[in-house]
Amino acid sequence: MPHSIVTDVCEGISDCVGACPVGCIKPGQGKNKKGTDFYWIDFATCIDCGICIQVCPIEGAVLAEERKDLQKLKVDS
């Protein structure tokens, strides 16, 4: 099962982007509720390796499950 980045928890640090072996982590559009940049995981490409969870310094920003309701590609202003 793919992982999810919780849009409103992500702080845009992007340690996960460089660590992902399949390049499934993409920048989101706009700013989240915290006012920071955010990223999202392409569910079709994610191989469930868990590296994103290991390298993310923000507690609760990455979940080990597919949660479309918590991960958004863009945020409406």
N, C-alpha and C positions, 0 to 999 in steps of 0.2 A: 504494500500500500504506500502511495507517495506521502511525502511530508507536506506540511503547510506552514507558511509564514503568516503569523497573525499581524495583519496590516497595522492595526492601531497600537501594537506593542513594539514593532520593529523601529529601530532608530537609525537605519540606513548606514550602519558601520561597514557593512559589506564584506566582512571576513569570510562569509559563506560563499560568496561569488567565486573567489579565487580557489577555494578549497573543493568546490564541487567538481568531481571527475567527469561529469557528462554535460556541464554547462547549462543546467536547467533553471538556474536562478537568474531572473531578469529584473531590471529596474521598473518600479511602478510609475504611474503617471500622477503627478500632483503631489500634495503633501498629506500625511495622515492626520488624525485628530491631535497628535502631539506637535504637529507642525514640522515634522521631519520627513526626509525622503524615506522610501521604503522599497522592499523587494518582494517578489513573488516567485513561487516554484511552479514550473510547467509540469503538471501532473502526468502528462503523456510521456515525458522524458525522464522523470525522476526514477532512479533505480533503488530507492529505499536503503541507501548505504549508511545514512545517519551522520555523515561528516558535518553537515550544516548544524545539527544540534550540538555536536561536540565543540565546534569553533565559535559559535555565537556567544558573545559575552552578556547578552541580555536575557535574563530569566523569562521564560514563557514566550519568547518571540518565535520559536520554531516548535511545531508539534509533530509528533510521530504518527500522524494520521491525516487523511485528506479532509479538510474542512473548508469547503467553498464559501461557507457563510462567514468565516473569519479572515479569509485571504481574498483581497480584492486586487484587481489589476490597475484600477484607477480610482481616484477619490474625487467626487464631485465637490466643487468649492462652494 
